[in-house]
């Protein structure tokens, strides 16, 4: 009986970890489609690396919100979709997406790491296609 309870507890913990990451991907997608920097940065780690067309820097969530808001103002969203998702052998998850705006699109590459019990976007890259 104790083994059964332990097994069920482990299953719940493992599935909870996966749901956390899936929730982030869903919520990031919604924020990208809406062009909402305020919503997007909620899923960033406390310090995130942002690279926009080769200009790379580390930002706090507050600074990242300003940078992303400026990007969205210059390139208003007409859509966002994930193209590919994967993970490295070390457990680092990544996604590749396409952010569309009136004049074209950007390739969006995100690296998602687990920090403690939570997943967060660690690196956010935007490059014009």
N, C-alpha and C positions, 0 to 999 in steps of 0.2 A: 504494500500500500504506500509506504514512504517513497519507494522508487517511482511509482506512478505519479505521485504529487510532484516529485522533483522533475520528472520528465515533462509534465504539463507546464510547470513553471518555466523551465528552460525553453520550451516551444513558444510560450507567450513572450519571453524576453527577446528571443531571436526574431520573431515576427514583428515585434514592436520596433526593433532597430531598422528593419527594412521599411516599415511604414513611415518612419521619420524621414528617410531619404526620399521616398516616393512623394510624400507630402511636399517636401521642399521643391521637387521638380515640378509638380503640379502648380504650386503657388508662384514659383519663379516664372513659369510660362504665362500664367494669368497676368502677373505684373508687367511682363515684357509686352504682351499684347495691348495692355492698357497704357503703356508708356508711363508707369508710375514708379518713380525713383523711391518714393517713400515706402511703398510696399515691397519693392525689390530688395532694398538694403536690410530688411528684417531677416533675410535668409543669408546674409553675409556674416562671416566670422568677425570678431571685434576689430581685427586688422585684416584687410583684404588687399590683394594685389590686383590692380586694374591696368589693363593694357588696351589703349584705344589707338589703332593704326600705328603701332610702334612706340607710342608714348606710354611708358610703363612706370608705375609708382605704387607704393603701399599707402593705404589710406585707412583712417578710422571709419566707422560706420557713418558718422556725421559728415566727414569730408567726402566719403564715397557718395553719399546722397547728393551733394552739390555737384560732383563730377557727372554722375549719371543723369541728374535732372537737366544739366546743360546739354548732354548728349541727346536726350529725348526731345528737348526744345528745338534743337537744330535738325533733328531727324525724327519727326513724329511717326509713331508706329502705324503701320497698316496691317501688321500681322507678325506672328512668331510661331515657329514649329521646331520640334526636335527632329534631327536627321539621324543621329546615332547616339547610343549610350553604351558605356563600357566600364571596365574596371581593370586596374593593374593587378599583378600578382601580390603586391603589397597591400591591396585593399583600397587604393585611391580610386574613387569613382570620377568619371568625366562624362560630359555631354557635349555634343556638337549640335548647334541649332542654326536657324536662319531667321534673322530679324529683318523684316521688310519695312521699307518706308517709301514714300512717293517716288524718289529718284533712283531707287535700287535696293540693295540689301547688304547686310553685314553678316559675316560668319561669327557665331558666338560660341566660344569654347569655355566651359566652366569645369573647374576641378572642385570636387566636394570631398571634404574630410570629416571624420568623426572626431569631435572634441568633447572628451568626457562621455556623456550619454547622448549628446546631440550632434546632428550633422549640420554643416554650414558650408557655404560657398567660400573657398579659400582663395581661388584665382578666377578672375573674370576677364576674358579677352574678347575684344571686338575688332574685327578687321574687315574693311570694305571689300566687297567682292567685285 
